[in-house]
């Protein structure tokens, strides 16, 4: 069975629209970045695990950095060379989980 086609890199204007309408997201080095804050390490870890589960279901995995009270996420589609619609979708899911 053939895999669905991989998403294509978005135009900068599409990414800028997303960032303007979703608080806390920034663009750097062809990725979409955000730091989420938590009052407890366990809450940060639980959030990261939840992101990991949905990432696995979508076969699209972020860079995740967990520290006390913080989770930093970076979404990018490496084989597309930057940010795709899938990255925006996954970023919005993270915001909904938060």
Order of alpha helices (4+ residues) and beta strands (2+ residues): alpha-beta-beta-alpha-beta-beta-alpha
